[in-house]
Amino acid sequence: MPLATTGELVTRAAAAHCAVAAFNIITLEHVEAVIAGAEAADAPVVLQVSENAVRFRHGRLHPLARAAAVAAERARVPVALHLDHVQSDDLLRQAPGAGFSSVMYDAARLPYTENLAATRAAVAWAHAQGLWIEAELGQIGGKAGQERDAHAPGARTDPEEARAFVADSGVDALAVAIGSVHAMTTRTAALDHALLQRLARAVPVPLVLHGSSGVPDDGLVAAVAGGIAKVNVGTALSVAMTRAIKEFLAARPEAVDARQYLGAAREAMAREVTRIIGVLSPPARAAGISPVSRP
């Protein structure tokens, strides 16, 4: 089927009080695993390519993007392409020609005024190209160059500041800092659900949770019930992939055919995708929490 758009998938999820899962991809095996996992769950999904992934691929966006687009067009469920954590304006401008319907423009490392100015300029350009754009406010942490601790005073997203930021920047979605941390390999992050509910009431656009791999299932369910409409997942797939390869090679130390251990890794990632989508799909009543009404 034709490529879906991220904006359409997130808007539908928000209206249904659920969340669309957005998985970061690095290899073709990631692409195939995410689509297979979404098909098994019979659910839409977003394929995300981060600026770090582009850097890993020698700075070339199009090879992975085109492979993802071709695979997405052959999927049995709606699939959208999203360019994630973009700091480079040059990379931002490559998005429309590479098949992306959306971009997360990341100026959160900057002071508020500079973040707002940079994001406003990115939004103006992106909207002129028909791109849906997400930004970040607060300090989620866990990425290179983010020295501030995600749990330090002032790191969390302030609801009134978020309201003003969205109104002044024109972004279509906002990633918020509520206790999750990027790149966690343990599922011990404790989200501030009271803050999330305040943010959901203050901000009129869909909210996004980054660093979701470190959040336990019950925390994810409560986050969706509290107003999160897009959940980003990256490290969980890396953990599943690495574990499967290690287990395969430990059991078969003589193996040299990459198709064998990459096949095992792809299957493990697909199972994790299906599992995570299942966690995010139940409506708010599954968490015993009433959905938050938006302004």
Order of alpha helices (4+ residues) and beta strands (2+ residues): alpha-beta-alpha-beta-alpha-alpha-beta-alpha-beta-alpha-beta-alpha-beta-alpha-beta-alpha-beta-alpha-alpha
